[in-house]
Amino acid sequence: MISFFRRIFSSKLGLFLTFCFVGLIAIAFATADVSSSGTFGGVTGSGTAAKVGSSKLTSAELGQSVNNAFRGEQRENTGLDLKTFINGGGFDDVLERLINSFAIADFGSKYGMAAGKRLIDGEIANIQAFQGADGQFSEENFRRALQQQGINETQLRDDFTRNLLADQLLTAAGFGAAVPQKLVTPYASLLLESREGQIATIPSVAFIENSKPAKAAVAAFYAKSASRYTIPERRTVRYALFEKSRFNDKIKPTEKEIAGYYNLNNSRYSASETRNLNQIILPTEAAAKVLVDKIKAGTSIEQAAQSVGLSTAEVGSISKTDFANSASQAVANAAFAVRSGAIAGPAQSALGWHIVKVEDIKQITARTLEQVRTEIVSDLTRVKIEEAMAELTVRLEDEFADGATLGDIAKAEQLKLESTPSLLANGQNPNDQNYRPIPEMQRILPIAFAVEQDSDPQIIEIIPGQQYAVIDVSNITESAPPPLAQIEQLVTRDYMLDQGSKKAKVVADKIAKAVSAGASLSKAIADAGVKLPRPEQISSTRADLARQSQQGKVPAPLSLMFSMAQGTAKSMAAPRDQGWFVVVLDKLNPGDASKREDLLRATRAQFKQVFGNEYTAQFISAMKVDIGVERNEKTLTALKNQLLGGN
């Protein structure tokens, strides 16, 4: 159903709304694809691409956002190149999204809305690319990611500010959209509509001549259709892997370090006591005292808690120091001053007044250095190896910045330097269909395809804290079709299919015209004078069509049948010059959803979403009118030409 209504209401609205809620820079980070060391195509400069209210969108910001969007699309479609992306509307879409984002933020600021620093900090801390191995925000990862992406912290914060203001403003814009019942019923009934028809196939091979085509004709066809044979950009990546385990036999703690660690953590190894505790926390001391008296009179702590609508909290086995840290020193002193089975308190913490029951007490004897030596050696070794790994990666980055090559580093660090074949961005080798990249390439290739050929070698974290790779790109083969001589057999076959398809079209159009004039499909095929396959009977409902559409499995002739008038025939091309179809709609059976409440509710919900999107779009347009938008067409044209490789 969703796909069905998407087709009914297809427009540019959904595309430009996509980035009204989130900014392009934030998306690059949120998807953890923070990898480029510079902008693709050498986009630089700070000229104003557009003025939105009191804000300015610079050409550098726009260029970087276009690159980010292109790289995102390229990961899904490895055959995409920047020229195709821009000529297909990618540049204009990104510009429109950014203008919308700036306009929303400027409108919000104009009327007193704001996104506080703490709110923005929280959003940044939630980005996975900025988190360390422990899942917490890492300042080091944050700074490194900003540097790799080529933006500063101010840019990032401005971007999040715009996103948060958009979230506040746009959420309410489409809320509560009302849909008239008279509009819902006809469209809901469409889903119950069924159709019956026929499909005739007119294959191109039925019209291919046996003689071999002239070389000049094949060459002309290849020149005209070169894009269909274009091989996407390929890159050869040199890499060396190294793991934390390389330090396992090299790093051993000294006796002095072991003794120092023991002394520093003396409290951990000295005699201690832990207590298994249960507690109740009340808001006032008076209420706590009443409950203590009740417990001391014979009521269990669980029953006493239930009598005032509370429940006990099991603290578990804990030391006095840890309990003081989680509650307060006063509460810990009280809980550790009574015998096992006794009630302590009430004692106060920031949470309220605690009543604590000591379930049992466990005494832990002191341990000597020799008793804990193995444990200390293991802890120290782990820490020292982690430090050595971190120091190594930092040192390598510094050496690369100072001009060291990947070969120099591999030799100095005794790393095995390897090289891939010329690969596509998805890891495939066009020259060897059986080639399978190593698993680490899943992390390496996105970065390898984002850097320039003359960039410094990159250090990539494969498994956080465990495995890394150092890489560089040794060769870039630009997107281009191969020489005709290499694929002449394939091109010749395609040329012959193309010629056959042109003849098949003439026959298909003739058959469709005859059927529309009243002839049966079988008679029209017989009159064509060519031996063709028997037509296929088809029937389906719009609901089935919608379900298939969601799975991406709708045959094109079936879709065509649901856009035709009863008793008509239409021709359509099969993919890649394979031939033509003639689609005939014999019967249309209307649906009636007036008594299908489930379908009416679902359809109404779909319309509410569509109406809400329209209200949101109109609201954004009104914001832009209110604050004013001026585009610098000269700068925009220059930037687009620069991205396309022009002057």
C-alpha positions as semicolon CSV with decimal commas, in nm:
position;residue;x (nm);y (nm);z (nm)
1;M;0,000;0,000;0,000
2;I;0,278;0,238;0,088
3;S;0,447;0,185;-0,247
4;F;0,115;0,227;-0,426
5;F;0,049;0,566;-0,273
6;R;0,410;0,669;-0,325
7;R;0,352;0,619;-0,695
8;I;0,023;0,812;-0,685
9;F;0,182;1,109;-0,512
10;S;0,529;1,089;-0,666
11;S;0,704;1,426;-0,666
12;K;1,025;1,592;-0,555
13;L;0,872;1,656;-0,215
14;G;0,999;1,336;-0,056
15;L;1,347;1,391;-0,194
16;F;1,391;1,742;-0,064
17;L;1,228;1,664;0,273
18;T;1,483;1,390;0,328
19;F;1,742;1,635;0,451
20;C;1,513;1,889;0,617
21;F;1,552;1,703;0,943
22;V;1,919;1,612;0,934
23;G;2,221;1,790;0,788
24;L;2,469;1,647;0,545
25;I;2,770;1,678;0,771
26;A;2,589;1,505;1,056
27;I;2,487;1,225;0,822
28;A;2,848;1,166;0,722
29;F;2,939;1,118;1,087
30;A;2,627;0,928;1,191
31;T;2,694;0,664;0,927
32;A;3,056;0,644;1,047
33;D;3,187;0,722;0,698
34;V;3,420;0,992;0,823
35;S;3,709;0,911;0,602
36;S;3,802;1,161;0,337
37;S;4,116;1,360;0,381
38;G;4,005;1,628;0,140
39;T;3,722;1,721;-0,088
40;F;3,676;1,530;-0,410
41;G;3,755;1,738;-0,712
42;G;3,953;2,000;-0,524
43;V;3,661;2,215;-0,406
44;T;3,799;2,509;-0,217
45;G;3,718;2,872;-0,154
46;S;3,477;3,059;0,062
47;G;3,259;3,238;-0,195
48;T;2,892;3,276;-0,107
49;A;2,675;3,024;-0,291
50;A;2,352;3,149;-0,134
51;K;2,240;3,396;0,129
52;V;1,963;3,261;0,350
53;G;1,828;3,524;0,587
54;S;2,128;3,642;0,788
55;S;2,327;3,325;0,713
56;K;2,560;3,249;0,425
57;L;2,610;2,915;0,254
58;T;2,967;2,912;0,123
59;S;3,076;2,732;-0,190
60;A;3,318;2,526;0,022
61;E;3,033;2,403;0,244
62;L;2,816;2,324;-0,056
63;G;3,099;2,148;-0,238
64;Q;3,179;1,936;0,064
65;S;2,812;1,843;0,111
66;V;2,783;1,744;-0,256
67;N;3,088;1,521;-0,216
68;N;2,946;1,360;0,098
69;A;2,612;1,294;-0,073
70;F;2,785;1,157;-0,383
71;R;3,003;0,920;-0,181
72;G;2,694;0,798;0,003
73;E;2,515;0,725;-0,325
74;Q;2,827;0,564;-0,470
75;R;2,842;0,311;-0,186
76;E;2,497;0,191;-0,294
77;N;2,566;0,222;-0,667
78;T;2,931;0,149;-0,737
79;G;2,891;0,237;-1,105
80;L;2,797;0,597;-1,024
81;D;3,045;0,872;-1,110
82;L;3,041;1,234;-0,999
83;K;2,942;1,368;-1,341
84;T;2,638;1,139;-1,362
85;F;2,543;1,226;-1,004
86;I;2,553;1,600;-1,071
87;N;2,388;1,586;-1,413
88;G;2,115;1,369;-1,261
89;G;2,018;1,648;-1,022
90;G;2,238;1,557;-0,725
91;F;2,399;1,901;-0,702
92;D;2,066;2,084;-0,713
93;D;1,908;1,847;-0,460
94;V;2,188;1,899;-0,209
95;L;2,172;2,277;-0,260
96;E;1,796;2,278;-0,200
97;R;1,832;2,067;0,114
98;L;2,099;2,293;0,257
99;I;1,901;2,608;0,181
100;N;1,601;2,450;0,356
101;S;1,815;2,362;0,656
102;F;1,962;2,713;0,680
103;A;1,619;2,871;0,633
104;I;1,459;2,665;0,911
105;A;1,739;2,751;1,154
106;D;1,736;3,121;1,064
107;F;1,358;3,136;1,098
108;G;1,377;2,969;1,438
109;S;1,646;3,207;1,560
110;K;1,452;3,507;1,430
111;Y;1,155;3,414;1,648
112;G;1,347;3,330;1,963
113;M;1,412;2,955;1,935
114;A;1,747;2,805;2,034
115;A;1,930;2,473;2,076
116;G;2,137;2,477;2,395
117;K;2,500;2,369;2,418
118;R;2,419;2,075;2,648
119;L;2,160;1,945;2,403
120;I;2,409;1,965;2,117
121;D;2,677;1,798;2,333
122;G;2,437;1,511;2,393
123;E;2,367;1,469;2,023
124;I;2,739;1,468;1,940
125;A;2,816;1,218;2,217
126;N;2,561;0,976;2,067
127;I;2,742;0,959;1,730
128;Q;2,907;0,618;1,710
129;A;3,208;0,750;1,517
130;F;3,296;0,969;1,818
131;Q;3,282;0,685;2,071
132;G;3,571;0,480;2,203
133;A;3,594;0,105;2,255
134;D;3,404;0,144;2,584
135;G;3,105;0,301;2,408
136;Q;3,169;0,639;2,571
137;F;3,245;0,970;2,399
138;S;3,614;0,987;2,302
139;E;3,771;1,330;2,261
140;E;4,054;1,173;2,060
141;N;3,814;1,003;1,815
142;F;3,612;1,324;1,791
143;R;3,913;1,537;1,696
144;R;4,047;1,276;1,455
145;A;3,711;1,243;1,281
146;L;3,677;1,619;1,241
147;Q;4,025;1,639;1,094
148;Q;3,964;1,352;0,851
149;Q;3,635;1,504;0,737
150;G;3,799;1,841;0,686
151;I;3,562;2,045;0,902
152;N;3,597;2,223;1,234
153;E;3,396;2,191;1,551
154;T;3,207;2,515;1,487
155;Q;3,078;2,383;1,155
156;L;2,962;2,062;1,317
157;R;2,786;2,242;1,602
158;D;2,617;2,482;1,360
159;D;2,493;2,182;1,165
160;F;2,348;2,015;1,474
161;T;2,188;2,344;1,578
162;R;2,006;2,358;1,245
163;N;1,896;1,997;1,280
164;L;1,757;2,046;1,630
165;L;1,571;2,363;1,536
166;A;1,423;2,181;1,236
167;D;1,310;1,900;1,462
168;Q;1,130;2,148;1,690
169;L;0,965;2,343;1,407
170;L;0,872;2,078;1,154
171;T;0,730;1,817;1,390
172;A;0,426;2,034;1,458
173;A;0,380;2,148;1,097
174;G;0,222;1,827;0,970
175;F;0,058;1,719;1,295
176;G;-0,316;1,660;1,295
177;A;-0,374;1,666;0,918
178;A;-0,743;1,590;0,848
179;V;-0,854;1,375;0,553
180;P;-1,214;1,387;0,413
181;Q;-1,389;1,049;0,392
182;K;-1,499;1,122;0,034
183;L;-1,132;1,135;-0,063
184;V;-1,037;0,818;0,125
185;T;-1,302;0,577;-0,009
186;P;-1,222;0,601;-0,385
187;Y;-0,851;0,548;-0,328
188;A;-0,909;0,263;-0,083
189;S;-1,137;0,102;-0,342
190;L;-0,854;0,113;-0,595
191;L;-0,668;-0,148;-0,390
192;L;-0,957;-0,393;-0,439
193;E;-0,965;-0,338;-0,814
194;S;-0,863;-0,637;-1,025
195;R;-0,763;-0,659;-1,392
196;E;-0,737;-0,934;-1,653
197;G;-0,535;-0,919;-1,970
198;Q;-0,272;-1,068;-2,198
199;I;0,097;-1,010;-2,270
200;A;0,260;-1,091;-2,602
201;T;0,639;-1,103;-2,632
202;I;0,810;-0,995;-2,954
203;P;1,177;-1,100;-2,903
204;S;1,458;-0,919;-3,081
205;V;1,627;-1,249;-3,172
206;A;1,335;-1,327;-3,404
207;F;1,454;-1,043;-3,629
208;I;1,833;-1,087;-3,615
209;E;1,998;-1,155;-3,949
210;N;2,243;-1,442;-3,985
211;S;2,513;-1,231;-4,154
212;K;2,783;-1,071;-3,940
213;P;2,742;-0,692;-3,916
214;A;2,997;-0,452;-4,063
215;K;3,277;-0,345;-3,827
216;A;3,204;0,021;-3,897
217;A;2,843;-0,022;-3,784
218;V;2,954;-0,198;-3,464
219;A;3,209;0,076;-3,394
220;A;2,948;0,348;-3,445
221;F;2,709;0,167;-3,211
222;Y;2,986;0,135;-2,949
223;A;3,071;0,506;-2,971
224;K;2,705;0,597;-2,924
225;S;2,647;0,347;-2,638
226;A;2,984;0,362;-2,461
227;S;2,824;0,447;-2,127
228;R;2,656;0,103;-2,103
229;Y;3,001;-0,060;-2,108
230;T;3,171;0,184;-1,873
231;I;3,363;0,022;-1,590
232;P;3,335;0,227;-1,269
233;E;3,639;0,380;-1,104
234;R;3,887;0,119;-0,977
235;R;4,162;0,154;-0,724
236;T;4,466;-0,050;-0,632
237;V;4,524;-0,046;-0,257
238;R;4,850;-0,126;-0,082
239;Y;4,804;-0,226;0,278
240;A;4,974;-0,375;0,582
241;L;4,783;-0,520;0,876
242;F;4,906;-0,518;1,234
243;E;4,749;-0,639;1,555
244;K;4,785;-0,584;1,926
245;S;4,922;-0,937;1,955
246;R;5,250;-0,818;1,795
247;F;5,345;-0,688;2,142
248;N;5,257;-1,005;2,333
249;D;5,615;-1,139;2,347
250;K;5,782;-0,799;2,359
251;I;5,621;-0,634;2,660
252;K;5,672;-0,769;3,011
253;P;5,630;-0,565;3,331
254;T;5,940;-0,521;3,547
255;E;5,964;-0,623;3,912
256;K;5,962;-0,256;4,006
257;E;5,640;-0,199;3,811
258;I;5,478;-0,506;3,969
259;A;5,569;-0,391;4,321
260;G;5,458;-0,037;4,247
261;Y;5,122;-0,158;4,115
262;Y;5,074;-0,372;4,429
263;N;5,149;-0,078;4,658
264;L;4,932;0,160;4,457
265;N;4,638;-0,080;4,483
266;N;4,706;-0,194;4,838
267;S;4,345;-0,148;4,942
268;R;4,246;-0,397;4,675
269;Y;4,468;-0,669;4,819
270;S;4,450;-0,593;5,191
271;A;4,202;-0,753;5,430
272;S;3,852;-0,627;5,361
273;E;3,488;-0,681;5,427
274;T;3,187;-0,690;5,199
275;R;2,824;-0,692;5,301
276;N;2,517;-0,814;5,121
277;L;2,261;-0,535;5,163
278;N;1,895;-0,460;5,097
279;Q;1,756;-0,111;5,141
280;I;1,452;0,116;5,129
281;I;1,482;0,487;5,049
282;L;1,218;0,728;5,181
283;P;1,175;1,101;5,115
284;T;1,165;1,217;5,483
285;E;1,341;1,121;5,804
286;A;1,011;1,105;5,992
287;A;0,866;0,849;5,750
288;A;1,188;0,648;5,768
289;K;1,181;0,638;6,151
290;V;0,821;0,514;6,150
291;L;0,917;0,233;5,912
292;V;1,226;0,140;6,119
293;D;1,007;0,104;6,429
294;K;0,769;-0,116;6,232
295;I;1,053;-0,343;6,118
296;K;1,204;-0,368;6,465
297;A;0,857;-0,467;6,596
298;G;0,872;-0,781;6,379
299;T;0,758;-0,681;6,027
300;S;0,998;-0,792;5,750
301;I;1,172;-0,519;5,552
302;E;0,990;-0,636;5,237
303;Q;0,647;-0,618;5,401
304;A;0,728;-0,281;5,557
305;A;0,823;-0,142;5,217
306;Q;0,502;-0,277;5,060
307;S;0,290;-0,119;5,334
308;V;0,392;0,228;5,213
309;G;0,378;0,144;4,842
310;L;0,752;0,086;4,799
311;S;0,979;-0,212;4,738
312;T;1,323;-0,303;4,866
313;A;1,629;-0,252;4,646
314;E;1,888;-0,528;4,650
315;V;2,232;-0,367;4,671
316;G;2,413;-0,702;4,670
317;S;2,761;-0,770;4,798
318;I;2,949;-0,440;4,827
319;S;3,245;-0,285;5,010
320;K;3,210;0,011;5,242
321;T;3,400;0,239;5,004
322;D;3,185;0,144;4,703
323;F;2,864;0,179;4,905
324;A;2,972;0,524;5,022
325;N;3,033;0,623;4,660
326;S;2,688;0,504;4,548
327;A;2,494;0,633;4,851
328;S;2,680;0,851;5,103
329;Q;2,945;0,813;5,370
330;A;2,680;0,845;5,643
331;V;2,472;0,561;5,496
332;A;2,783;0,342;5,452
333;N;2,896;0,410;5,811
334;A;2,556;0,307;5,943
335;A;2,533;-0,009;5,730
336;F;2,883;-0,127;5,825
337;A;2,840;-0,058;6,197
338;V;2,578;-0,324;6,270
339;R;2,589;-0,705;6,285
340;S;2,457;-0,945;6,022
341;G;2,077;-0,952;6,010
342;A;2,042;-0,612;6,178
343;I;1,869;-0,297;6,050
344;A;2,077;0,022;6,004
345;G;1,951;0,376;5,969
346;P;1,777;0,587;5,886
347;A;2,077;0,765;5,731
348;Q;2,069;1,036;5,466
349;S;2,205;1,057;5,109
350;A;2,122;1,284;4,818
351;L;1,844;1,040;4,725
352;G;1,667;1,048;5,060
353;W;1,668;0,854;5,389
354;H;1,801;0,496;5,375
355;I;1,691;0,199;5,585
356;V;1,944;-0,082;5,529
357;K;1,926;-0,449;5,625
358;V;2,253;-0,645;5,644
359;E;2,178;-0,988;5,495
360;D;2,527;-1,133;5,552
361;I;2,889;-1,032;5,602
362;K;3,190;-1,171;5,418
363;Q;3,547;-1,124;5,545
364;I;3,821;-1,122;5,282
365;T;4,172;-1,201;5,400
366;A;4,473;-1,003;5,283
367;R;4,673;-1,132;4,984
368;T;5,049;-1,106;4,953
369;L;5,235;-0,986;4,645
370;E;5,329;-1,341;4,552
371;Q;4,965;-1,450;4,576
372;V;4,848;-1,185;4,331
373;R;5,158;-1,168;4,110
374;T;4,993;-1,348;3,816
375;E;4,690;-1,121;3,833
376;I;4,906;-0,806;3,846
377;V;5,130;-0,920;3,562
378;S;4,821;-0,984;3,347
379;D;4,670;-0,641;3,426
380;L;4,998;-0,456;3,371
381;T;5,073;-0,642;3,049
382;R;4,728;-0,562;2,909
383;V;4,760;-0,192;2,996
384;K;5,117;-0,164;2,862
385;I;5,021;-0,336;2,535
386;E;4,724;-0,100;2,491
387;E;4,953;0,196;2,554
388;A;5,211;0,061;2,309
389;M;4,943;0,013;2,043
390;A;4,816;0,367;2,091
391;E;5,170;0,508;2,083
392;L;5,243;0,314;1,762
393;T;4,942;0,449;1,576
394;V;5,017;0,807;1,686
395;R;5,383;0,770;1,587
396;L;5,291;0,631;1,245
397;E;5,055;0,921;1,182
398;D;5,332;1,164;1,272
399;E;5,580;0,988;1,042
400;F;5,334;0,991;0,754
401;A;5,277;1,362;0,811
402;D;5,654;1,412;0,796
403;G;5,675;1,241;0,457
404;A;5,734;0,873;0,535
405;T;5,592;0,630;0,277
406;L;5,399;0,313;0,340
407;G;5,699;0,115;0,218
408;D;5,925;0,291;0,468
409;I;5,691;0,213;0,756
410;A;5,634;-0,148;0,652
411;K;6,010;-0,207;0,641
412;A;6,083;-0,030;0,970
413;E;5,800;-0,202;1,157
414;Q;5,850;-0,540;0,986
415;L;5,498;-0,541;0,845
416;K;5,392;-0,753;0,548
417;L;5,307;-0,513;0,266
418;E;5,043;-0,642;0,025
419;S;4,851;-0,503;-0,270
420;T;4,505;-0,564;-0,410
421;P;4,419;-0,597;-0,777
422;S;4,242;-0,301;-0,934
423;L;3,911;-0,316;-0,743
424;L;3,571;-0,153;-0,762
425;A;3,439;0,025;-0,454
426;N;3,240;-0,286;-0,355
427;G;3,553;-0,505;-0,360
428;Q;3,485;-0,678;-0,691
429;N;3,759;-0,736;-0,947
430;P;3,617;-0,679;-1,300
431;N;3,893;-0,895;-1,446
432;D;3,836;-1,190;-1,212
433;Q;3,480;-1,275;-1,111
434;N;3,610;-1,539;-0,865
435;Y;3,819;-1,288;-0,669
436;R;3,718;-1,243;-0,304
437;P;3,873;-0,961;-0,098
438;I;3,993;-1,025;0,256
439;P;3,730;-0,945;0,525
440;E;3,928;-0,640;0,637
441;M;3,854;-0,475;0,301
442;Q;3,503;-0,404;0,425
443;R;3,659;-0,136;0,647
444;I;3,947;-0,042;0,417
445;L;3,775;0,019;0,083
446;P;3,536;0,301;0,188
447;I;3,837;0,501;0,305
448;A;4,055;0,399;0,012
449;F;3,789;0,528;-0,229
450;A;3,753;0,857;-0,040
451;V;4,117;0,973;-0,039
452;E;4,310;1,134;-0,321
453;Q;4,587;0,934;-0,489
454;D;4,863;1,161;-0,353
455;S;4,724;1,172;0,003
456;D;4,930;1,056;0,299
457;P;4,891;0,689;0,394
458;Q;4,596;0,629;0,623
459;I;4,567;0,431;0,947
460;I;4,238;0,245;0,975
461;E;4,100;0,080;1,286
462;I;3,968;-0,259;1,178
463;I;3,876;-0,399;1,521
464;P;3,873;-0,128;1,790
465;G;4,187;-0,150;1,998
466;Q;4,282;-0,486;1,844
467;Q;4,362;-0,466;1,472
468;Y;4,468;-0,183;1,241
469;A;4,567;-0,137;0,878
470;V;4,796;0,117;0,715
471;I;4,700;0,182;0,353
472;D;4,766;0,396;0,053
473;V;4,619;0,410;-0,297
474;S;4,887;0,319;-0,549
475;N;4,678;0,354;-0,864
476;I;4,343;0,501;-0,967
477;T;4,179;0,391;-1,292
478;E;3,916;0,646;-1,383
479;S;3,569;0,536;-1,483
480;A;3,578;0,459;-1,857
481;P;3,467;0,200;-2,113
482;P;3,729;-0,058;-2,218
483;P;3,875;-0,052;-2,572
484;L;3,635;-0,194;-2,831
485;A;3,884;-0,469;-2,920
486;Q;3,853;-0,617;-2,569
487;I;3,473;-0,649;-2,581
488;E;3,406;-0,662;-2,955
489;Q;3,212;-0,988;-2,929
490;L;2,982;-0,846;-2,660
491;V;2,928;-0,520;-2,849
492;T;2,855;-0,708;-3,173
493;R;2,590;-0,913;-2,993
494;D;2,436;-0,599;-2,843
495;Y;2,440;-0,425;-3,182
496;M;2,254;-0,715;-3,342
497;L;1,998;-0,712;-3,058
498;D;1,958;-0,337;-3,102
499;Q;1,886;-0,380;-3,472
500;G;1,647;-0,666;-3,398
501;S;1,474;-0,456;-3,132
502;K;1,404;-0,180;-3,381
503;K;1,234;-0,428;-3,612
504;A;1,050;-0,585;-3,318
505;K;0,914;-0,242;-3,225
506;V;0,755;-0,201;-3,567
507;V;0,578;-0,535;-3,529
508;A;0,476;-0,463;-3,167
509;D;0,326;-0,127;-3,261
510;K;0,138;-0,291;-3,548
511;I;-0,006;-0,560;-3,320
512;A;-0,105;-0,307;-3,052
513;K;-0,277;-0,088;-3,311
514;A;-0,472;-0,383;-3,450
515;V;-0,590;-0,497;-3,105
516;S;-0,696;-0,144;-3,008
517;A;-0,899;-0,136;-3,332
518;G;-1,093;-0,447;-3,229
519;A;-0,887;-0,747;-3,346
520;S;-0,806;-1,030;-3,108
521;L;-0,446;-1,054;-2,990
522;S;-0,402;-1,401;-3,140
523;K;-0,521;-1,280;-3,484
524;A;-0,300;-0,971;-3,470
525;I;0,001;-1,193;-3,392
526;A;-0,086;-1,430;-3,675
527;D;-0,119;-1,138;-3,918
528;A;0,228;-1,008;-3,820
529;G;0,389;-1,269;-4,045
530;V;0,656;-1,365;-3,791
531;K;0,668;-1,674;-3,571
532;L;0,622;-1,542;-3,216
533;P;0,568;-1,699;-2,873
534;R;0,211;-1,764;-2,758
535;P;0,068;-1,475;-2,552
536;E;0,040;-1,514;-2,175
537;Q;-0,284;-1,466;-1,978
538;I;-0,242;-1,245;-1,670
539;S;-0,465;-1,127;-1,384
540;S;-0,391;-0,938;-1,063
541;T;-0,523;-0,687;-0,812
542;R;-0,381;-0,351;-0,715
543;A;-0,321;-0,485;-0,365
544;D;-0,103;-0,763;-0,511
545;L;0,074;-0,504;-0,723
546;A;0,146;-0,293;-0,414
547;R;0,286;-0,592;-0,223
548;Q;0,512;-0,689;-0,514
549;S;0,625;-0,328;-0,547
550;Q;0,742;-0,324;-0,185
551;Q;0,962;-0,623;-0,268
552;G;1,083;-0,467;-0,594
553;K;0,942;-0,756;-0,799
554;V;0,673;-0,595;-1,017
555;P;0,709;-0,691;-1,387
556;A;0,697;-0,379;-1,603
557;P;0,416;-0,512;-1,831
558;L;0,197;-0,576;-1,524
559;S;0,249;-0,218;-1,405
560;L;0,158;-0,094;-1,753
561;M;-0,165;-0,296;-1,751
562;F;-0,279;-0,109;-1,438
563;S;-0,242;0,226;-1,614
564;M;-0,447;0,138;-1,924
565;A;-0,811;0,172;-2,026
566;Q;-1,019;-0,143;-2,076
567;G;-1,013;-0,280;-2,431
568;T;-0,685;-0,111;-2,526
569;A;-0,337;-0,241;-2,610
570;K;0,003;-0,080;-2,564
571;S;0,358;-0,172;-2,657
572;M;0,664;-0,134;-2,435
573;A;1,033;-0,214;-2,466
574;A;1,192;-0,507;-2,283
575;P;1,518;-0,425;-2,097
576;R;1,854;-0,418;-2,278
577;D;1,710;-0,449;-2,629
578;Q;1,573;-0,799;-2,562
579;G;1,255;-0,717;-2,750
580;W;0,909;-0,565;-2,699
581;F;0,591;-0,647;-2,512
582;V;0,234;-0,589;-2,622
583;V;0,005;-0,553;-2,320
584;V;-0,372;-0,593;-2,361
585;L;-0,627;-0,507;-2,091
586;D;-0,933;-0,725;-2,146
587;K;-1,132;-0,661;-1,829
588;L;-1,132;-0,415;-1,539
589;N;-1,320;-0,512;-1,221
590;P;-1,375;-0,206;-0,994
591;G;-1,333;-0,246;-0,618
592;D;-1,558;-0,123;-0,337
593;A;-1,400;-0,048;-0,001
594;S;-1,697;0,137;0,150
595;K;-1,752;-0,142;0,404
596;R;-1,385;-0,231;0,464
597;E;-1,308;-0,033;0,779
598;D;-0,959;-0,180;0,809
599;L;-0,869;-0,068;0,457
600;L;-1,028;0,274;0,506
601;R;-0,828;0,331;0,826
602;A;-0,502;0,231;0,658
603;T;-0,573;0,452;0,357
604;R;-0,664;0,746;0,581
605;A;-0,334;0,703;0,768
606;Q;-0,145;0,710;0,437
607;F;-0,323;1,028;0,332
608;K;-0,252;1,192;0,667
609;Q;0,117;1,131;0,608
610;V;0,097;1,276;0,258
611;F;-0,099;1,579;0,378
612;G;0,140;1,626;0,669
613;N;0,436;1,625;0,429
614;E;0,259;1,883;0,212
615;Y;0,190;2,107;0,512
616;T;0,555;2,075;0,611
617;A;0,668;2,166;0,259
618;Q;0,442;2,471;0,255
619;F;0,571;2,574;0,598
620;I;0,931;2,555;0,475
621;S;0,840;2,762;0,167
622;A;0,677;3,023;0,390
623;M;0,989;3,035;0,610
624;K;1,207;3,101;0,307
625;V;0,979;3,382;0,196
626;D;0,983;3,531;0,547
627;I;1,361;3,540;0,587
628;G;1,457;3,576;0,218
629;V;1,678;3,356;0,001
630;E;1,924;3,485;-0,258
631;R;2,119;3,245;-0,479
632;N;2,448;3,347;-0,635
633;E;2,400;3,183;-0,974
634;K;2,748;3,279;-1,095
635;T;2,916;3,111;-0,798
636;L;2,686;2,807;-0,824
637;T;2,766;2,762;-1,194
638;A;3,140;2,795;-1,128
639;L;3,126;2,540;-0,845
640;K;2,929;2,293;-1,053
641;N;3,179;2,325;-1,338
642;Q;3,467;2,280;-1,094
643;L;3,314;1,961;-0,956
644;L;3,263;1,834;-1,311
645;G;3,629;1,898;-1,387
646;G;3,577;2,207;-1,601
647;N;3,739;2,549;-1,572
